[in-house]
Amino acid sequence: MYDSPDSDKEDIEFVQKTNVDITMPADRASAGFVGRLKDAGARVYVHTVNDMKGIRRLHRLGVDGFYTDFISENEVKTSGDCVSLFGGNRVGEPSFML
């Protein structure tokens, strides 16, 4: 979905047909769209998030992980309110990607 011209509806239909996971730009992530993608069976990853405010927003939206250039995993883990976001690598827990 980096530069996909497809609508949200088309992307959701694609997920339902193919069982793929989705990576999208942070500005495309909304509660409704993330929720519909997850309901369709996708894990949702967002790029590129380089501030804790953005990470907190994505956490509230329910994304499964994010890509960052500058924030360390330790910064996220010790930020307090996002610590549960990165508790390990168990099934169902979000991913942290540098």
C-alpha positions as CSV (number, residue, x, y, z in Angstrom):
1,M,0.0,0.0,0.0
2,Y,3.0,2.3,-0.3
3,D,1.6,4.1,-3.3
4,S,-1.6,2.1,-3.9
5,P,-4.2,4.0,-5.9
6,D,-6.8,1.5,-4.5
7,S,-9.6,2.7,-2.2
8,D,-9.9,1.4,1.3
9,K,-12.8,-0.9,0.2
10,E,-10.6,-2.4,-2.6
11,D,-7.7,-2.9,-0.2
12,I,-10.0,-4.7,2.3
13,E,-11.4,-6.9,-0.5
14,F,-7.8,-7.8,-1.6
15,V,-7.0,-8.8,2.0
16,Q,-10.1,-11.0,2.2
17,K,-9.2,-12.7,-1.1
18,T,-5.5,-13.2,-0.5
19,N,-4.9,-13.3,3.3
20,V,-2.0,-10.9,3.1
21,D,-0.8,-8.6,5.8
22,I,-0.7,-4.8,5.2
23,T,1.9,-2.2,5.5
24,M,0.7,1.4,5.1
25,P,1.9,5.0,5.6
26,A,1.1,6.4,9.0
27,D,-1.1,9.1,7.5
28,R,-3.4,6.4,6.1
29,A,-3.9,4.7,9.4
30,S,-7.3,5.5,10.9
31,A,-9.3,3.6,13.5
32,G,-12.0,2.6,11.0
33,F,-9.6,1.4,8.3
34,V,-7.3,-0.4,10.7
35,G,-10.3,-2.1,12.3
36,R,-11.7,-3.2,8.9
37,L,-8.4,-4.6,7.8
38,K,-8.0,-6.6,11.0
39,D,-11.6,-7.8,10.7
40,A,-10.6,-9.0,7.2
41,G,-7.8,-11.0,8.7
42,A,-4.7,-8.8,8.1
43,R,-2.0,-7.9,10.5
44,V,-1.4,-4.2,10.0
45,Y,2.0,-2.5,10.0
46,V,2.7,1.2,9.6
47,H,5.7,3.1,8.4
48,T,7.6,5.4,9.2
49,V,6.9,6.6,12.7
50,N,9.7,8.6,14.4
51,D,8.0,10.1,17.5
52,M,6.4,8.7,20.6
53,K,3.2,10.7,20.0
54,G,2.7,8.8,16.7
55,I,3.5,5.5,18.3
56,R,0.9,6.1,21.0
57,R,-1.7,6.9,18.4
58,L,-1.0,3.7,16.4
59,H,-1.1,1.7,19.6
60,R,-4.6,3.1,20.3
61,L,-5.6,2.2,16.7
62,G,-4.6,-1.4,17.2
63,V,-1.8,-1.7,14.7
64,D,0.3,-4.8,14.9
65,G,3.7,-3.0,14.5
66,F,5.5,-0.1,13.0
67,Y,8.7,0.9,11.3
68,T,10.9,3.6,12.7
69,D,14.2,5.2,11.8
70,F,15.1,6.8,15.1
71,I,13.3,5.5,18.2
72,S,14.9,2.6,20.0
73,E,12.9,-0.4,21.3
74,N,14.2,0.6,24.8
75,E,12.7,4.1,24.4
76,V,9.3,2.6,23.6
77,K,9.5,0.0,26.4
78,T,10.4,2.6,29.0
79,S,7.9,5.2,27.9
80,G,5.3,3.9,30.3
81,D,2.1,3.9,28.5
82,C,3.3,1.8,25.5
83,V,5.2,-0.8,27.5
84,S,2.5,-3.4,27.0
85,L,2.9,-2.8,23.2
86,F,6.3,-4.5,23.2
87,G,6.2,-7.2,25.8
88,G,7.9,-9.9,23.7
89,N,7.5,-12.0,20.6
90,R,4.5,-14.0,21.6
91,V,1.7,-14.6,19.1
92,G,-0.7,-11.7,18.9
93,E,1.8,-9.1,20.2
94,P,2.8,-6.2,18.1
95,S,6.2,-6.0,16.4
96,F,8.8,-3.3,16.7
97,M,10.9,-2.7,13.6
98,L,13.9,-0.5,13.1
